[in-house]
Amino acid sequence: MKSFKELGVKKDFIKALEALNITKPTEIQTNVIPLLLETKTDLIGQAQTGTGKTAAFGLPLLHSVDPSRKEIQALILCPTRELGQQIAKQLFRFTKFSDKIFTEAVYGGEKIDRQIGSLRRPTHIVVATPGRLIDLLKRKALSLSKVDTVVLDEADEMLSMGFKKELDQILDFVPQDANKWLFSATMPHTLKEIIKEHMAADAPRIEASSKKLVNENIQHKYFVCDEEEKLHVLVQFLKSQHKNRGIIFCKTKKATQYLSKQLIAKNIAVDAIHGDLYQKEREKVLRAFKKGNLQLIVATDIAARGLDIDALSYVVHFQLPESEAYYTHRSGRTARAGREGVSMAFVTAFERKKLMDYEKTLGISFERIR
């Protein structure tokens, strides 16, 4: 395994990585960083959640920025405000010992006038959700005319959220010769259309094999029980975890609220996150979780990506997701940064077939607990 120095990363950035206890590059970082540092190119990267994609594109991006140019030189597009905040925070941490490179995150759910004010300050990198960026472009609050590199992070999720039109519009705003780096866990047909239309035909592709689409450090387990038994079995599982912390996933807002109330009634420290919460409410839940005041979060799939939460011991699929892609994203919340974790599903006998499908398409193996 090569070191970050051998990959060509500058010593100031390596010093910041070491301060974050990041000393060994992951597979995606090893394959991507030297290529992006040495070559002006488009790039297509496929890797699962939790493999260090932010550093894989973030470090080459920081190398490419000229701090003396007081203009936006790079754009990172991502699906959710949480992921946008996380990326901006990580880039800030990477520059702790280097020349100051200013990153601004813009996203829906925040007052747009406040974000316009922030963009008046010197800004080198903008991290944005597609809808909010379109609003800012319409108001002429920023210019993308000097952008050298565009990163599409979690591109499949942006498309699944209905942002194809916005992505097409945004990519038409940036200079034609700008580098375009696309990262995604899956490659649906609509994403291939984006690649064909906006990226070079000879763009390098760095893909994980199907057997590595899900983090190898995750143990996949399941209980078989009737629907009315699920709560009881879940509580028993949570007791077995003692003080370990995790996320429980449900498919709908109503289900997360209901399950959260049921667990609170059993004296379990838990709260819910779903799409209808205001930004301040979501941040309040996350702060309580990070401080240790909550043991659990019950969440819809909107929380499967972008939450800046480390060291989760497990995720629970109280309700199975709609697709294997969402199973990948949910499971990827645990076993991050080289740690191990458990992905536990509670299924009825009828739902077992879905797990068998996951085994085939994702190259994983489930262990039956009961």
N, C-alpha and C positions, 0 to 999 in steps of 0.2 A: 504493500500500500504506500503510495507516494505521500509526501508531506505537502502542506500548502505552499511552502517555499519552492519545492520542486515543480509545483503546478504553475509557478510564475507570479504568485500573489506578493504584492509589496510588503515590506517588513512592518510598516505602520498598521496595515490591515491585519497582518498576522498577530501583532501585539494585541489588537482589539479582540481578535478571535480567542486568543489564549486567556484574556481577561474574562471571556464568556465561557471558558472551559471547553472550547471547541478546538481540538488539537489534531484530529484525524479527519481527512475529507471522506465524505460518503461516496458511494459509487457514482451517483449522478454528478456530484461536484468534480470528481476525478475526470470524468469524461467530458464535461461541458466547459469548465473554467479555462483550461489551456486553449481549447478551440476558440473561445470567444475573446480571449486575450490576444491571440496571435492573428486572428483573421477577421476582416470586416465581412460579415455574412448574416444571412437569415438562418434561423435554427428552429427545428421542431424537436421538442423533448417530451418523452412520455415517461412519467414516474409517479408512483403512488404518493399519497399524503404522508408527510412526516419523514421524508428522505433528505431534506435540506435543500429544496429547490430555491428558497429565497437567497441563500448564499451562492448557489450555483449561478444564478443570473445577477444577483446583487453585487457581488465582488467585481466581476468584469464591468458592470455598469458604472460602479464607482471609479474604477481605473480609467474609464473613458471620459469622465466629466472633467472639464477644465474649470476649476473654482474661480478663475479670474473673469470668466464670461458670465455676466449677470443676466442670464437668460435661461429659459427652460430647454435643457438639452436631452432629457429622457422622460419618457412617459411609461408608467406601469398601470395596466388595466386589470382589475380584479372584480369578482362578483359581489362581495359584501363589504360593508363598512368595517366590520371586525377584522377582516383580512387586510384591508387597506391600512388600518391603524397598526396592525401587527407588522406589516412590511416596512412602513415608515419608521417605526420604532427600531426595527432590526437594522435598517440602513444607518440610522443615527448612531446605534451602538458600534457598528463597524468603523465609523469615522472618529472614534474617540481620540485616537492619537495621530490623526492625519489633518491635512488642511480641511477647513470647514466646507462641507458640501450640504446645501440646504434642501431638505425634502419636505413637501407639503402634501398632506392627504386630504382629498375632497370626496364627499359622499353624501348621499341623501340622509334625511333625518336630522341634519344640522342646518342652522340658519345660513342661507346662501350668501347674505350680505357679509356675514362674519368671514366666510371663506374667501370672498372677493377681497376683503381687506387684507387677509393673510397673504394672498397671492400678489399683493402690491410690494411685499418685501422681496428681496433677492431670492429667487427660487431656481434650483438647478434640476430637480427631479419632482415630477408630480405623480402621485399615486391616486388613482381615481376609479370610482365605479362608473360604468358607461352612462347611465341616465343623468347623473349629476354633471359629468363632464360635458355632455351635450348642452345642458342648461347654461353652463358657464361659457361655452363657445358661442351660443346664441346671444349672450349678453356682452360678448367681446371682452370678457374678464381675463382672458389669457390667450396667448398665441402659441401654436404648435409649429410655427414656420421654421424654427431653428432646432427642432428635435432630430437627433441623430439616431436614437434607438427607441423602439416601442416594444414593451414586454406584455404579452397576454398571458397572465397567470390564472390557472384554473379555468382555461378557456372553455372546456366542456360545460362547466357549471354556468358560465355567463350565457352560453347558448340555451341551456335548459331553462334559464330564467327569462328567456325571450329577448335577449339583447342583440340578436344578429343584425337587425337594422341599424342599431346604434354603433355596433362595431364597424360595419361597412362605412358609415358616415365618418366616424373618427379616423379610420385608416385612410380615408380620402383627404382628410385635413392635413396629415403629416406629409413631409417631403417624400417623393417617390423613392429616393435613394436611401431612406432611413432603414437601418437594420430592424428586422422584425424577429423577435424571439418568442416562440409560442411554447407554453408548458401546459400539459394536460394529463390527467390520469387515464382518460379514455379518449377514443377517437371516433365519435359518431359521424354520420354522413354529413351533417350540416357543418361540422368543423372542417371536414375535408374540402368543402366548398370555399370556406374562408381561406384555407391554405392555398388552394388553386388560384383564387382570384387575387390575393394580396401578397403572396410570398413567392420567392424565386423557385423555379422548378427544380433546381439542383441544390436546394437547401439541405444541409446535413440533417439526418434524422437519428436521434439517439433514443432508443426504445428499450424498456425493460422487457424481458421475455414474459410470456403469459404466466409463467410460474412465479414471477416476481411482482405481479401487479398489486399484490397485497404484501405488506411488510412481513418478512419472515420471522420476526420476533413476536408475532401475535399468535397466541393459542386460541383456536376457534372451538367453542364448546356449545352444547345446546341441551335444554330440558324439553321433554315432551310432556305437555299437560293440557287439560281442557281450559277453555277461555276463563271460566270462573275460578280456576285454581291459580291463575297466573300471579295474582297479587300475593297470595300466601307463599308461593314458591320464590317469588322475588324477594320478599322480606327475609326468608331463610337464607337466600344467597347473600343479601346485604349484611346480615349478621355474621356470616362466615368471613366477610371481608374486614371485619373489625373497623379500624380507622382508615383503611384504604379509601381513596376517593375515585369517583367515576362519573360518567354521564349515562343517563337512561334515555333512549330514543323512542319517541312515539311518532305516528304519521301525521297527526292533526293537532291544531291548537287546543281544541276541546279535550282531546285525550291527554295532553300534557298537563292541562289545568286540573283535570279530574284526578289523574294519578298523583300529582303533587299533593293535592288535598288529602288523598287517602294515606299517603306516606307520612305527612305531617301529623295526621290523627294517630299514627303509631309511634309518635315521638322521634321521627327521623328528620334530621336537619337537612331540608331540601327546599329548593325553589324552582320555578319554571322559566324557560326562555322560549319565546315563539315570535313569529313575525309581526304580531299586532302590538308588541310592547314599544313604547317610546325609547329612543336611544338612552336617555338618562336612566330609565327603568332597567334596561338590559345591563348597563354599566354598573348599576347598584348591585344587581345579582352577581355579576362577575367579581366585583370587589369583595363581596361577602364570601364568595367561594375561594378566592385567592388568599384571603386572610384566615381561612380555616373556620369561619363561622358556619359554613355549609359543608356537609359531607358530599352532597350530590346536587346535580342539576338534571332536571327532566327537560328534554328539549325536542323540538321538531328538527327536521333535517337542515333548516337554515343554520343551525349551530354546528353542523357536521364539518364546516370549513371555516377557517379564519379566526377561531377563538384562540387567544393567546394564553393557553393553559398548558403548563408543563406537568410532567410526572403523574399522569392519570394511570391508575393501576388497571382499570377495566372500563369497557363500555358494555351497556346492556341494550339489546334490541327487544324491548317489550312488545313492540309491533315490528314485523319485518318491513324493510323499505320497499319501494316500488320497483327498484332495479338493482342489479349487481353493482352498478357504479356507485349508488348511494351506500351500499354495504361497504364498499371499499373506503369511501370517504368517512363514514361513521367509525369504522374499525380503526382508521388511521389516526384517530384522536388519542389512542393509547400506543404504547411501545415506541415513543418518539425518542430521537437522539440516542439510539443504541440501546434503550431500555427494553424490558420485556413487558408484555401486557396480555390481558384476556379480553376476548370478544365473545360475550355470552348471549345466546338467543333463546327466547322462550317461545316455543312453537306448539301448535296443535298437531295431531297426527296428520291432518290433511296438508299442513304447511311444510312437512318434512321434505317433500319433493323439491320445493324451492331451494332448500339447503343443498340438495344433491346437484341441482343446476349450478349453484355457486361453486361447488367443488370442481365441476367440469370447466366452467368458463374462467374461473379465477385461479385455478391450479392450487387450491387449498384443501385441507382435510379437517373435517369436523369430528370432535370427540363427543359421543353421547354420554351425558351425566345421568340421565334417568329416562 
